[in-house]
Structures are given as structure tokens and as C-alpha cells.
Amino acid sequence: SQRQSLAQFAQLLYATGMHNCFYCSKSLHTSHVDHFIPWSYMQSDDLWNFVLACVSCNTKKSNKIAAERFLYALLERNDTLLQREQYAPQFAHYSEQKLVDLYQYSQLNGFPDNWSPQLS
């Protein structure tokens, strides 16, 4: 599959009030849209799998699986977005269990896991 521009998702995530890096919590001046479950594993662009990340975190995370605490943070974030009617169409094929299963399957399939930013 060919990767698409994620600019529309960056705008959507900013509109939800997310202005800090999902991983290190630094205020975002320049951000990347990160596929929480790496795109190379799940070649799909879904809002429920996207987070905003600073350039440093996104580059260092690369093709890795974030530590489990970030999975729980994403589940919580997705639950918050599901409460907002305008985001419901973006979650048509989402379930918490699906995200948890994808997280676990990606680990079982050899994706490096337990990535965390090194906070200074």
C-alpha cells in the first residue's frame, strides 16, 4: 500500500484539543501524526490508531511498539473521542478489544516493543 498524507488527521487531532506530544507531553510546535500500531504492521489510516507526536518521539519510535502504558492512554483517549458525536464516523470499525489485539499481535510478530521516550 502507498502511504497517504496525514495532514487532515493532524488538523482533526488538533481540533480535539490535543496540543501536546502523546509520548513525552511536550507542547507541540511542529508535530507528526504517528501510527500507534506501526503502519508497516497495520497498513490502514484510522483516527483511533493516530496520535500527535513531537518530531523527536516520532522519529525515535519509528517502527516500534510503545510501552503498554501508552496503549492504556490511547484507549482512554479513544473513549473520550467516542463520546463526541462528530467523531463517530471515524470509529466505525473500532473496538477496544481490536486495538488491544493488534497491539499484542504486533508484539508476537516481532515488532520491537516497550519503546518509551527518554525524558530529560
C-alpha distance (Angstrom), angle and dihedral (degrees) to the residues before:
residue distance angle dihedral
S1 . . .
Q2 3.75 . .
R3 3.78 118.3 .
Q4 3.79 118.1 -117.6
S5 3.79 130.2 -147.8
L6 3.78 110.7 -85.2
A7 3.81 95.3 -159.8
Q8 3.81 92.5 110.4
F9 3.80 89.8 55.3
A10 3.80 91.6 49.2
Q11 3.80 89.2 55.3
L12 3.78 91.3 46.3
L13 3.81 92.6 50.4
Y14 3.80 91.8 46.8
A15 3.81 88.6 51.1
T16 3.82 89.9 56.7
G17 3.80 88.4 61.5
M18 3.79 98.3 -100.5
H19 3.78 106.5 143.5
N20 3.80 101.3 147.9
C21 3.78 132.7 73.7
F22 3.79 109.0 -90.5
Y23 3.79 90.4 -138.3
C24 3.81 108.8 37.3
S25 3.83 99.5 17.4
K26 3.79 93.7 -130.8
S27 3.77 116.0 149.9
L28 3.79 110.2 -96.0
H29 3.77 118.9 -121.2
T30 3.78 93.4 154.7
S31 3.76 118.0 15.1
H32 3.74 142.7 -176.6
V33 3.77 127.2 -148.2
D34 3.78 105.6 -123.1
H35 3.78 126.1 -158.0
F36 3.81 100.7 -133.0
I37 3.80 89.6 -156.0
P38 3.82 99.7 43.4
W39 3.77 116.6 -100.4
S40 3.80 89.8 -129.6
Y41 3.82 88.0 64.2
M42 3.80 100.3 37.4
Q43 3.80 108.3 26.1
S44 3.75 95.2 -160.9
D45 3.78 133.5 106.2
D46 3.79 107.1 -137.6
L47 3.80 126.5 157.8
W48 3.80 90.9 -135.0
N49 3.83 89.1 62.1
F50 3.82 96.2 46.1
V51 3.77 129.8 93.3
L52 3.78 132.1 171.3
A53 3.77 112.7 -113.6
C54 3.75 134.5 178.9
V55 3.78 115.3 -109.0
S56 3.81 91.9 -106.1
C57 3.82 95.8 52.4
N58 3.78 94.7 43.0
T59 3.80 92.1 49.5
K60 3.80 93.9 46.7
K61 3.80 94.5 43.7
S62 3.78 90.2 50.3
N63 3.81 108.9 146.0
K64 3.79 96.4 -7.6
I65 3.78 134.4 110.8
A66 3.79 114.6 -113.9
A67 3.79 120.4 -124.1
E68 3.79 115.8 -81.1
R69 3.82 93.8 -104.5
F70 3.81 87.8 67.8
L71 3.80 90.5 54.3
Y72 3.80 89.2 57.9
A73 3.80 90.7 46.8
L74 3.81 89.8 52.0
L75 3.81 92.1 48.5
E76 3.79 88.6 52.4
R77 3.80 92.4 46.7
N78 3.80 90.9 49.6
D79 3.79 90.8 49.6
T80 3.81 88.6 54.2
L81 3.81 91.8 50.5
L82 3.79 91.6 47.4
Q83 3.81 88.0 60.2
R84 3.82 88.7 62.8
E85 3.78 112.0 80.0
Q86 3.82 94.9 -149.3
Y87 3.82 91.1 64.9
A88 3.81 96.9 48.1
P89 3.85 94.1 97.6
Q90 3.82 89.3 56.4
F91 3.81 89.3 57.6
A92 3.80 98.8 48.1
H93 3.82 93.3 120.1
Y94 3.79 98.1 31.8
S95 3.76 132.7 113.5
E96 3.78 130.1 161.1
Q97 3.79 89.3 -123.8
K98 3.80 91.3 53.9
L99 3.81 91.1 54.3
V100 3.81 92.4 46.6
D101 3.81 90.9 48.2
L102 3.82 92.3 49.1
Y103 3.79 89.7 49.6
Q104 3.80 92.1 51.4
Y105 3.82 94.8 42.0
S106 3.79 92.0 51.2
Q107 3.81 89.2 54.2
L108 3.79 91.0 48.7
N109 3.81 89.7 50.2
G110 3.77 93.6 60.1
F111 3.79 104.2 -94.8
P112 3.80 108.9 148.6
D113 3.79 107.9 -107.4
N114 3.78 142.7 -165.7
W115 3.80 94.3 51.1
S116 3.81 113.9 167.7
P117 3.77 130.7 168.8
Q118 3.78 116.0 -103.3
L119 3.76 101.6 -120.2
S120 3.77 116.8 -150.7
